[in-house]
């Protein structure tokens, strides 16, 4: 509607008149629509909106979420303009509500917390044929909002349902509004934010109910300063609800509690923007008073007794660990960062810190999920694995080593796999990496000196990607077929009728007489087989969609592996001082990175029959090769 039309002129005149008197002073018409004063929202704006509707007008192009937020504070935050000020544009225009059109709207049926409206085709009187059926027309959402306001429904209109009912132009009873129930507040409560605040020297109970006699339940709950032990979750006020009339429904607030009684020596209560916490004020062992539940942190304790079956058992800690004694054979330490000053004969497992062994690793193992491993002494007959980190050793003998980057000063009779492998002196080793650098190589007694350049086999990966793609498409087609079958079953008249009646009975919208109950039960028996079939088909649809989703995730991973397989590989041996072989070792990226192979697989792949392309075999000289060099670099004799 243009501003030059009579209706527009009337609308602007109405808006100007409204802005001059009464509570409507908080409503103003601008070039881009009807705005409300953000400083007087709530009750004053409700009165202004009510006066506009009572004066026989209605708002055109109502932004209902904005209107509900401005009137009742319910919904998302109000938008802000370029200058940062709140913008409350509630509608596009104000127009008079034609009495002839107002007569099209019937009363709503009000229930307990909801309202229903019977939609049906409507007609306007035909001036040329007053006695005729009239001119067909349709209801209008903005008029509907205005009419319902006058009938007491000012909150909770379901505009999508209303629009859909109007668009269908069919006779149907639709729930058009619901009240918003208040959400009661939660009581303040204390929660543990540290996993290890209880010391327990009893044998560890496994998930299957058996006892692990090699481990204590919680031998060393050692706490560092500044660790959050307990957190007070404050009480919440709850969320206000609203009746459809707009009357607020106050929630029941939660009850408060105090964190101070839990604070003992070595701890303190801190109040931060993140919340209220009980934190350790010094490092040491954490103690819990069973009678008062008071938590204290005593003096710092450093272990000099070593790790054995008698002293500590196996350890599974949530923080860092430092040991000055030995770690005996078959003992396991699992922690974040691990530092051991004595010899290690057992196993060290890090979840993501750094493993440092100041002495030797003898016949044991070290594994780090996301971090580095350093051995200052000698590693002998050991297994070392860094799934996402660097392994640095001074000397390694008869070890299996696998990591993203492996650096060894002197390696003897070792099997080593890495994305990048850097060796000073290699004697009788089997090395494999995408990029391998060796200062000096030679065999060792009966052990050959083998070097393998890892190259992903792209063809196999393409075949896997094609197979998975086809499988995902099959599950997608299966899901579509099942959905079509279920739609056909639910579309049968008796099944559809039963489902509609069952839903209304379950919601309490329909009260059946004894005779109707018997008929309803008979209908349920008649459609029972069909309902069972629908349930079975629904379960199959969920299973097919789950398989399709899993296959889509696998495809993304395979595509990343194919991209990774295209990177450059290379090997450099600065000095060959004994019989040395260099070959290409292909692998399937679908099976994971080579440095994630098991120790047995590493030995088999590196020491077993060599089928890859031979790049170099000789007892002297230097050698350098790169996958992107054309032609490949040739060995140089000494």
C-alpha positions as CSV (number, residue, x, y, z in Angstrom):
1,X,0.0,0.0,0.0
2,X,1.5,3.4,-1.0
3,X,1.4,6.4,1.2
4,X,-0.8,8.2,-1.4
5,X,-3.7,5.8,-1.0
6,X,-6.7,6.9,1.3
7,X,-6.1,3.9,3.5
8,X,-2.5,4.9,4.0
9,X,-3.4,8.5,4.7
10,X,-5.9,7.2,7.3
11,X,-3.2,5.0,8.8
12,X,-0.7,7.8,9.1
13,X,-3.4,10.1,10.5
14,X,-4.3,7.5,13.0
15,X,-0.7,7.0,14.0
16,X,-0.1,10.7,14.4
17,X,-3.3,11.0,16.5
18,X,-2.3,8.1,18.7
19,X,1.2,9.5,19.3
20,X,-0.3,12.7,20.6
21,X,-2.4,11.4,23.6
22,X,-2.6,8.6,26.2
23,X,-0.1,5.9,26.8
24,X,0.3,5.5,23.0
25,X,3.1,8.2,23.3
26,X,5.5,5.2,23.4
27,X,4.5,4.2,19.9
28,X,5.8,6.0,16.9
29,X,5.5,5.5,13.2
30,X,8.7,5.9,11.2
31,X,9.6,5.4,7.6
32,X,10.4,1.8,8.2
33,X,7.4,0.9,10.4
34,X,5.9,1.1,13.8
35,X,8.4,1.4,16.7
36,X,8.0,1.2,20.4
37,X,10.0,3.3,22.9
38,X,12.6,0.8,24.4
39,X,12.6,2.8,27.7
40,X,9.0,2.2,28.5
41,X,8.4,-1.5,27.6
42,X,6.2,-3.8,29.5
43,X,3.0,-2.5,31.2
44,X,3.0,0.9,29.5
45,X,3.4,-0.6,26.1
46,X,0.7,-3.2,26.8
47,X,-1.7,-0.3,27.6
48,X,-0.7,1.4,24.4
49,X,-1.2,-1.7,22.2
50,X,-4.5,-2.3,23.9
51,X,-5.7,1.3,23.1
52,X,-4.7,0.8,19.4
53,X,-6.7,-2.3,19.2
54,X,-9.7,-0.9,21.1
55,X,-9.8,2.1,18.8
56,X,-10.7,-0.3,15.9
57,X,-7.2,-0.5,14.4
58,X,-4.7,-3.3,13.9
59,X,-1.0,-3.7,13.3
60,X,0.1,-4.7,9.8
61,X,3.2,-7.0,9.5
62,X,3.4,-7.7,13.2
63,X,6.9,-9.0,14.3
64,X,5.3,-11.3,16.9
65,X,8.5,-12.5,18.7
66,X,9.7,-8.8,19.1
67,X,6.2,-7.8,20.3
68,X,6.2,-10.6,22.9
69,X,9.7,-9.7,24.1
70,X,8.7,-6.0,24.3
71,X,5.4,-6.7,26.2
72,X,6.3,-9.6,28.4
73,X,10.1,-10.0,28.3
74,X,9.7,-13.5,26.8
75,X,11.9,-14.7,23.9
76,X,15.2,-13.8,22.3
77,X,17.0,-10.5,23.0
78,X,15.8,-7.5,21.2
79,X,17.9,-6.5,18.2
80,X,20.3,-3.5,18.3
81,X,20.8,-0.9,15.6
82,X,24.2,0.2,14.1
83,X,24.7,2.6,17.0
84,X,24.2,-0.1,19.6
85,X,20.8,1.1,20.7
86,X,17.9,-1.3,21.1
87,X,15.5,-1.3,18.2
88,X,11.9,-2.3,18.9
89,X,10.1,-2.4,15.5
90,X,6.8,-4.2,16.3
91,X,5.0,-3.8,12.9
92,X,5.1,-2.3,9.5
93,X,2.0,-0.1,9.8
94,X,-1.3,0.6,11.6
95,X,-4.6,0.3,9.7
96,X,-8.3,0.4,10.6
97,X,-9.9,-3.0,11.2
98,X,-12.8,-3.2,8.8
99,X,-15.9,-4.3,10.8
100,X,-17.0,-6.5,7.9
101,X,-13.7,-8.4,8.2
102,X,-13.8,-8.5,11.9
103,X,-17.1,-10.4,11.7
104,X,-15.2,-13.2,9.9
105,X,-13.5,-14.2,13.1
106,X,-15.2,-16.5,15.6
107,X,-14.5,-17.1,19.2
108,X,-11.7,-19.5,20.3
109,X,-12.3,-22.4,22.6
110,X,-10.2,-21.9,25.7
111,X,-9.0,-25.0,27.6
112,X,-6.6,-25.5,30.5
113,X,-3.5,-23.8,29.2
114,X,-4.4,-23.9,25.5
115,X,-6.8,-22.4,23.0
116,X,-8.3,-23.9,19.9
117,X,-9.9,-22.3,16.9
118,X,-12.1,-23.8,14.3
119,X,-10.8,-22.7,10.9
120,X,-13.2,-23.0,7.8
121,X,-13.6,-21.2,4.5
122,X,-15.1,-17.7,5.0
123,X,-17.0,-15.2,2.7
124,X,-17.5,-11.5,2.7
125,X,-20.9,-10.0,1.9
126,X,-21.3,-9.2,-1.8
127,X,-22.6,-5.6,-2.2
128,X,-24.0,-6.6,-5.6
129,X,-25.8,-9.6,-4.2
130,X,-26.7,-9.1,-0.6
131,X,-28.8,-12.3,-0.5
132,X,-26.2,-14.4,-2.1
133,X,-23.5,-16.6,-0.6
134,X,-20.9,-13.8,-0.7
135,X,-17.4,-13.4,-2.0
136,X,-14.8,-15.9,-0.9
137,X,-11.9,-14.6,1.1
138,X,-9.4,-15.7,3.7
139,X,-8.4,-14.7,7.2
140,X,-5.4,-12.5,7.8
141,X,-2.7,-13.3,10.4
142,X,-2.4,-9.7,11.6
143,X,-6.2,-9.3,11.9
144,X,-6.2,-12.7,13.7
145,X,-3.7,-11.3,16.3
146,X,-5.9,-8.2,16.8
147,X,-9.1,-10.1,17.1
148,X,-7.6,-12.6,19.6
149,X,-6.2,-9.7,21.6
150,X,-9.7,-8.3,22.0
151,X,-10.9,-11.8,23.1
152,X,-8.3,-12.1,25.8
153,X,-5.5,-14.1,24.1
154,X,-2.5,-11.8,24.2
155,X,0.3,-14.3,24.6
156,X,1.5,-17.6,23.2
157,X,-0.1,-17.5,19.7
158,X,1.3,-20.3,17.5
159,X,1.7,-18.2,14.3
160,X,3.1,-21.1,12.1
161,X,0.1,-23.2,12.9
162,X,-2.2,-20.3,12.3
163,X,-0.6,-19.5,8.9
164,X,-0.7,-23.1,7.9
165,X,-4.4,-23.4,8.8
166,X,-5.3,-20.2,6.9
167,X,-3.3,-21.3,3.8
168,X,-5.0,-24.7,3.7
169,X,-8.4,-23.0,3.6
170,X,-9.9,-26.2,5.0
171,X,-12.2,-26.8,7.9
172,X,-10.0,-27.9,10.8
173,X,-9.8,-27.4,14.6
174,X,-6.3,-26.1,15.4
175,X,-4.5,-25.3,18.7
176,X,-3.6,-21.7,18.2
177,X,-2.1,-20.7,21.5
178,X,-0.6,-22.2,24.7
179,X,0.4,-20.8,28.0
180,X,4.0,-20.8,29.0
181,X,4.4,-22.7,32.3
182,X,6.9,-21.3,34.8
183,X,10.1,-23.2,35.3
184,X,10.9,-23.6,39.1
185,X,14.4,-22.6,40.2
186,X,17.1,-25.1,41.1
187,X,18.4,-25.3,44.7
188,X,22.0,-24.3,45.2
189,X,24.2,-27.4,45.5
190,X,27.8,-28.4,45.8
191,X,29.4,-30.6,43.1
192,X,32.9,-32.1,42.8
193,X,34.9,-30.8,39.9
194,X,38.0,-32.9,40.7
195,X,37.8,-36.6,40.0
196,X,40.3,-37.5,42.7
197,X,39.3,-36.1,46.1
198,X,38.9,-39.4,48.0
199,X,41.9,-41.6,49.0
200,X,41.1,-45.3,49.0
201,X,43.8,-48.0,49.5
202,X,41.4,-50.8,48.8
203,X,42.0,-53.0,45.7
204,X,40.6,-51.4,42.5
205,X,37.2,-52.8,41.5
206,X,36.9,-53.4,37.8
207,X,33.9,-52.8,35.7
208,X,33.1,-56.6,35.7
209,X,33.0,-56.6,39.5
210,X,36.4,-58.3,39.9
211,X,39.2,-56.8,42.0
212,X,42.6,-55.7,40.6
213,X,45.1,-56.6,43.3
214,X,47.8,-54.7,41.5
215,X,46.1,-51.3,41.9
216,X,44.6,-49.3,44.7
217,X,41.3,-47.5,44.4
218,X,42.9,-44.1,44.8
219,X,46.4,-44.2,46.5
220,X,47.7,-40.7,45.7
221,X,45.1,-38.0,45.4
222,X,47.8,-35.4,44.9
223,X,46.6,-31.8,44.2
224,X,48.5,-28.9,42.7
225,X,47.8,-25.3,43.9
226,X,44.9,-23.5,42.3
227,X,43.0,-26.7,41.5
228,X,39.3,-26.3,41.7
229,X,38.0,-29.1,44.0
230,X,34.3,-28.2,44.6
231,X,32.0,-25.8,42.9
232,X,28.9,-24.2,44.3
233,X,26.2,-24.2,41.7
234,X,24.1,-21.2,42.7
235,X,20.3,-21.3,43.2
236,X,18.4,-20.1,40.2
237,X,15.3,-17.9,40.3
238,X,13.5,-19.9,37.7
239,X,11.7,-18.7,34.6
240,X,8.5,-16.7,34.7
241,X,5.6,-18.2,32.8
242,X,2.7,-16.5,31.2
243,X,-1.0,-17.3,30.8
244,X,-2.5,-16.7,27.4
245,X,-4.0,-13.5,28.8
246,X,-0.5,-12.2,29.5
247,X,-0.7,-12.6,33.2
248,X,2.7,-13.6,34.6
249,X,3.0,-17.0,36.4
250,X,5.8,-16.5,39.0
251,X,8.3,-19.5,39.4
252,X,9.3,-21.0,42.7
253,X,13.0,-19.9,43.4
254,X,15.6,-22.4,44.5
255,X,17.1,-22.4,48.0
256,X,20.7,-21.2,48.8
257,X,23.6,-23.1,50.5
258,X,27.1,-22.2,51.7
259,X,30.5,-23.4,50.5
260,X,32.5,-22.1,53.4
261,X,31.9,-25.1,55.8
262,X,33.8,-27.3,53.3
263,X,37.0,-25.2,53.4
264,X,39.8,-26.7,55.6
265,X,43.6,-26.0,55.8
266,X,45.2,-25.5,52.5
267,X,42.0,-24.6,50.7
268,X,40.1,-21.4,50.2
269,X,36.8,-20.2,48.7
270,X,37.2,-18.1,45.6
271,X,34.5,-16.1,43.9
272,X,35.2,-15.5,40.2
273,X,33.1,-14.5,37.2
274,X,33.0,-18.3,36.5
275,X,31.4,-19.0,39.8
276,X,32.2,-19.8,43.5
277,X,34.8,-22.6,44.0
278,X,36.7,-24.3,46.7
279,X,40.3,-24.4,45.5
280,X,43.6,-25.7,46.8
281,X,45.9,-22.9,48.1
282,X,49.0,-25.1,48.2
283,X,50.3,-28.3,46.6
284,X,50.1,-31.6,48.5
285,X,47.8,-34.5,49.3
286,X,44.1,-33.9,49.5
287,X,42.3,-35.1,52.6
288,X,38.6,-35.4,53.3
289,X,37.1,-35.4,56.8
290,X,34.5,-38.2,56.7
291,X,32.5,-36.6,59.6
292,X,32.4,-33.0,58.5
293,X,33.1,-33.4,54.7
294,X,35.7,-30.6,55.2
295,X,38.5,-30.8,52.6
296,X,42.1,-29.9,53.3
297,X,45.4,-30.0,51.5
298,X,48.4,-30.8,53.7
299,X,52.2,-30.5,53.1
300,X,53.7,-31.3,49.8
301,X,54.7,-35.0,49.4
302,X,57.4,-36.2,47.0
303,X,57.6,-40.0,46.4
304,X,61.1,-41.5,46.9
305,X,59.8,-45.0,47.6
306,X,59.4,-46.1,43.9
307,X,56.4,-47.7,42.3
308,X,55.9,-51.4,43.3
309,X,53.2,-53.8,44.4
310,X,53.9,-53.0,48.1
311,X,54.3,-49.2,47.9
312,X,51.8,-47.8,45.5
313,X,50.6,-50.5,43.1
314,X,49.6,-49.4,39.7
315,X,48.8,-45.7,39.5
316,X,46.1,-44.0,37.5
317,X,46.3,-40.2,38.2
318,X,44.4,-37.2,36.8
319,X,47.4,-34.8,37.0
320,X,51.2,-34.9,36.7
321,X,53.4,-37.4,38.6
322,X,57.1,-37.3,39.6
323,X,58.9,-40.3,41.0
324,X,62.5,-40.4,42.4
325,X,62.6,-44.2,42.8
326,X,62.4,-47.1,40.4
327,X,59.3,-48.3,38.6
328,X,59.4,-52.0,39.0
329,X,58.5,-54.6,36.3
330,X,54.8,-54.9,35.5
331,X,53.9,-51.7,37.4
332,X,51.9,-49.2,35.4
333,X,51.8,-45.4,35.9
334,X,49.0,-43.6,34.0
335,X,48.9,-39.8,34.3
336,X,49.2,-36.6,32.3
337,X,52.9,-35.6,32.4
338,X,55.3,-38.2,34.0
339,X,58.8,-37.7,35.2
340,X,60.8,-40.6,36.6
341,X,64.4,-40.1,38.0
342,X,65.1,-43.8,38.6
343,X,65.2,-46.7,36.1
344,X,61.9,-47.8,34.6
345,X,61.2,-51.5,34.2
346,X,57.4,-51.1,34.0
347,X,55.1,-49.1,31.8
348,X,54.4,-45.3,31.6
349,X,51.2,-44.2,30.0
350,X,50.5,-40.5,29.4
351,X,47.2,-39.1,28.3
352,X,48.7,-36.0,26.8
353,X,51.5,-34.4,28.8
354,X,55.2,-35.2,28.5
355,X,57.1,-38.4,29.5
356,X,60.6,-37.8,30.8
357,X,62.9,-40.6,32.0
358,X,66.1,-39.2,33.5
359,X,67.6,-42.7,33.8
360,X,67.0,-45.9,31.7
361,X,64.0,-47.7,30.3
362,X,64.8,-51.4,30.6
363,X,62.4,-53.9,29.1
364,X,59.4,-51.6,29.9
365,X,57.3,-49.4,27.7
366,X,56.2,-45.8,27.3
367,X,53.1,-44.6,25.4
368,X,51.9,-41.0,25.0
369,X,48.5,-40.3,23.4
370,X,49.2,-36.6,22.7
371,X,52.7,-35.5,23.7
372,X,56.4,-36.2,23.6
373,X,58.7,-38.9,25.2
374,X,62.3,-38.2,26.3
375,X,64.8,-40.8,27.5
376,X,68.0,-39.3,28.9
377,X,69.6,-42.7,29.5
378,X,69.4,-45.9,27.5
379,X,66.3,-47.6,26.2
380,X,66.8,-51.4,25.9
381,X,64.3,-54.1,24.8
382,X,61.5,-51.5,25.2
383,X,58.5,-50.3,23.3
384,X,57.9,-46.6,22.8
385,X,54.8,-45.0,21.1
386,X,53.8,-41.4,20.7
387,X,50.6,-41.3,18.7
388,X,50.7,-37.5,18.3
389,X,54.1,-36.4,19.5
390,X,57.9,-36.6,19.3
391,X,60.1,-39.4,20.7
392,X,63.7,-38.3,21.6
393,X,66.3,-40.9,22.8
394,X,70.1,-40.7,23.3
395,X,70.6,-44.5,22.7
396,X,68.2,-47.3,21.9
397,X,68.9,-51.0,21.7
398,X,66.5,-53.7,20.4
399,X,63.5,-51.4,20.8
400,X,60.3,-50.9,18.8
401,X,59.7,-47.2,18.4
402,X,56.7,-45.5,16.7
403,X,55.8,-41.8,16.7
404,X,54.9,-38.9,14.5
405,X,58.6,-37.7,14.8
406,X,61.4,-40.0,16.1
407,X,64.9,-38.7,17.0
408,X,67.5,-41.2,18.1
409,X,71.2,-40.4,18.6
410,X,72.3,-44.0,18.3
411,X,70.0,-46.9,17.4
412,X,71.0,-50.6,17.5
413,X,68.8,-53.5,16.2
414,X,65.7,-51.3,16.5
415,X,62.5,-51.2,14.5
416,X,61.4,-47.6,14.1
417,X,58.4,-46.1,12.3
418,X,57.4,-42.5,12.1
419,X,56.1,-39.8,9.9
420,X,59.5,-38.2,10.2
421,X,62.6,-40.3,11.4
422,X,65.9,-38.7,12.2
423,X,68.7,-41.1,13.3
424,X,72.4,-40.3,14.1
425,X,74.0,-43.7,14.0
426,X,71.8,-46.7,12.8
427,X,73.2,-50.2,13.2
428,X,71.2,-53.2,12.0
429,X,67.9,-51.3,12.2
430,X,64.7,-51.4,10.2
431,X,63.5,-47.8,9.7
432,X,60.3,-46.6,8.0
433,X,59.1,-43.1,7.5
434,X,57.6,-40.7,5.1
435,X,60.8,-38.5,5.5
436,X,63.9,-40.4,6.8
437,X,67.2,-38.8,7.6
438,X,70.2,-40.9,8.7
439,X,73.7,-39.6,9.3
440,X,75.4,-43.0,9.3
441,X,74.0,-46.5,8.5
442,X,75.5,-50.0,8.8
443,X,74.4,-53.6,9.5
444,X,74.9,-55.1,13.0
445,X,76.1,-58.8,13.1
446,X,73.1,-60.8,11.8
447,X,70.7,-57.8,11.6
448,X,70.3,-56.2,8.2
449,X,70.2,-52.4,7.8
450,X,66.9,-51.7,6.1
451,X,65.3,-48.3,5.3
452,X,61.7,-48.0,3.9
453,X,60.1,-44.9,2.5
454,X,56.4,-44.9,3.3
455,X,54.0,-44.2,0.5
456,X,50.2,-44.4,0.7
457,X,48.5,-46.5,-1.9
458,X,46.0,-44.1,-3.4
459,X,44.3,-46.7,-5.7
460,X,43.2,-48.8,-2.7
461,X,42.0,-45.7,-1.0
462,X,40.0,-44.7,-4.1
463,X,38.4,-48.2,-4.1
464,X,37.5,-47.9,-0.5
465,X,36.0,-44.4,-1.0
466,X,33.9,-45.7,-4.0
467,X,32.6,-48.7,-2.0
468,X,31.7,-46.5,1.0
469,X,30.0,-43.9,-1.3
470,X,27.9,-46.7,-2.9
471,X,27.0,-48.1,0.6
472,X,25.9,-44.6,1.8
473,X,23.7,-44.2,-1.3
474,X,22.2,-47.6,-0.7
475,X,21.2,-46.8,2.9
476,X,19.8,-43.4,1.7
477,X,17.7,-45.2,-0.9
478,X,16.6,-47.8,1.7
479,X,15.6,-45.1,4.1
480,X,13.5,-43.3,1.5
481,X,11.8,-46.5,0.5
482,X,10.9,-47.3,4.1
483,X,9.6,-43.8,4.7
484,X,7.4,-44.1,1.6
485,X,6.1,-47.5,2.9
486,X,5.4,-46.0,6.3
487,X,3.5,-43.0,4.8
488,X,1.4,-45.5,2.9
489,X,0.6,-47.4,6.0
490,X,-0.2,-44.4,8.1
491,X,-2.3,-42.9,5.3
492,X,-4.9,-45.7,5.5
493,X,-8.2,-44.2,6.7
494,X,-8.7,-46.5,9.7
495,X,-5.1,-46.2,10.8
496,X,-5.1,-42.4,10.4
497,X,-8.4,-42.2,12.3
498,X,-7.1,-44.3,15.2
499,X,-3.8,-42.3,15.4
500,X,-5.7,-39.0,15.6
501,X,-8.1,-40.3,18.2
502,X,-5.3,-41.9,20.3
503,X,-3.4,-38.6,20.3
504,X,-6.4,-36.6,21.4
505,X,-7.3,-39.2,24.1
506,X,-3.7,-39.3,25.3
507,X,-3.6,-35.4,25.6
508,X,-6.9,-35.4,27.5
509,X,-8.6,-33.4,24.7
510,X,-11.3,-36.1,24.2
511,X,-13.4,-37.8,26.9
512,X,-14.9,-41.0,25.7
513,X,-18.2,-42.5,26.9
514,X,-18.3,-46.2,27.8
515,X,-19.7,-47.1,24.4
516,X,-17.1,-44.9,22.6
517,X,-14.4,-46.6,24.7
518,X,-15.5,-50.0,23.5
519,X,-15.5,-48.8,19.9
520,X,-12.1,-47.3,20.4
521,X,-10.7,-50.5,21.8
522,X,-12.2,-52.5,18.9
523,X,-10.6,-50.1,16.5
524,X,-7.3,-50.5,18.3
525,X,-7.5,-54.3,17.8
526,X,-8.4,-53.9,14.1
527,X,-5.4,-51.7,13.4
528,X,-3.0,-53.6,15.8
529,X,-1.1,-55.5,13.1
530,X,-0.7,-52.3,11.0
531,X,0.6,-50.4,14.1
532,X,3.1,-53.2,14.7
533,X,4.3,-53.0,11.1
534,X,4.6,-49.2,11.4
535,X,6.7,-49.6,14.5
536,X,9.0,-52.2,12.8
537,X,9.4,-49.9,9.7
538,X,10.2,-46.9,11.9
539,X,13.0,-48.9,13.7
540,X,14.4,-49.9,10.3
541,X,14.3,-46.3,9.1
542,X,16.3,-45.2,12.2
543,X,18.9,-48.0,11.6
544,X,19.3,-47.1,8.0
545,X,19.7,-43.4,8.8
546,X,22.3,-44.2,11.5
547,X,24.3,-46.3,9.0
548,X,24.0,-43.5,6.4
549,X,25.3,-41.0,8.9
550,X,28.2,-43.2,10.0
551,X,29.2,-43.8,6.4
552,X,29.2,-40.1,5.7
553,X,31.6,-39.5,8.6
554,X,33.8,-42.3,7.3
555,X,33.8,-40.7,3.8
556,X,35.1,-37.4,5.3
557,X,37.9,-39.2,7.1
558,X,38.9,-41.1,3.9
559,X,38.9,-37.9,1.9
560,X,41.3,-36.4,4.5
561,X,43.5,-39.5,4.2
562,X,43.6,-39.3,0.4
563,X,44.7,-35.6,0.7
564,X,47.4,-36.7,3.2
565,X,48.6,-39.5,0.9
566,X,49.5,-36.9,-1.8
567,X,52.3,-35.4,0.4
568,X,56.0,-35.7,-0.6
569,X,58.1,-38.6,0.7
570,X,61.9,-38.7,0.9
571,X,65.0,-40.3,2.4
572,X,68.6,-39.1,3.0
573,X,71.5,-41.2,4.1
574,X,74.6,-39.0,4.6
575,X,77.1,-41.9,5.0
576,X,76.6,-45.6,4.1
577,X,79.2,-47.6,5.9
578,X,77.8,-51.1,5.4
579,X,75.3,-53.1,3.4
580,X,72.1,-51.0,3.4
581,X,68.8,-51.4,1.5
582,X,66.3,-48.6,0.7
583,X,62.9,-49.6,-0.6
584,X,59.4,-48.2,-1.1
585,X,56.9,-49.5,1.5
586,X,53.3,-49.0,0.5
587,X,50.5,-49.0,3.0
588,X,46.7,-48.4,2.9
589,X,45.7,-45.1,4.5
590,X,42.3,-46.7,5.3
591,X,44.1,-48.8,8.0
592,X,45.5,-45.7,9.8
593,X,48.9,-44.2,9.9
594,X,51.9,-46.7,10.0
595,X,53.1,-45.3,13.3
596,X,49.9,-46.5,14.9
597,X,50.6,-50.1,13.9
598,X,51.1,-52.7,16.7
599,X,54.6,-53.7,17.7
600,X,54.1,-57.1,16.1
601,X,52.9,-55.6,12.9
602,X,55.8,-53.2,12.8
603,X,58.3,-56.0,13.1
604,X,56.5,-58.0,10.4
605,X,56.2,-55.2,8.0
606,X,59.8,-53.9,8.4
607,X,61.7,-57.2,8.9
608,X,59.5,-59.4,6.7
609,X,59.8,-60.0,2.9
610,X,60.4,-56.8,1.1
611,X,58.3,-56.4,-2.0
612,X,58.5,-52.7,-2.6
613,X,60.5,-51.0,-5.3
614,X,64.3,-51.1,-4.5
615,X,65.7,-47.6,-4.5
616,X,69.2,-48.4,-3.2
617,X,71.4,-51.3,-2.2
618,X,75.1,-50.8,-1.4
619,X,77.7,-50.7,1.3
620,X,79.2,-47.3,0.8
621,X,78.4,-43.8,-0.4
622,X,75.5,-41.4,0.2
623,X,71.9,-41.6,-0.9
624,X,69.1,-39.1,-1.4
625,X,65.7,-39.6,-2.9
626,X,62.5,-37.6,-3.0
627,X,59.1,-38.6,-4.5
628,X,58.8,-35.2,-6.2
629,X,62.2,-35.4,-7.9
630,X,62.2,-36.2,-11.6
631,X,64.3,-38.3,-12.1
632,X,65.0,-39.7,-8.7
633,X,68.4,-38.8,-7.2
634,X,71.0,-41.5,-7.8
635,X,73.3,-42.9,-5.0
636,X,76.8,-41.4,-4.9
637,X,79.8,-43.7,-4.2
638,X,82.3,-42.8,-1.5
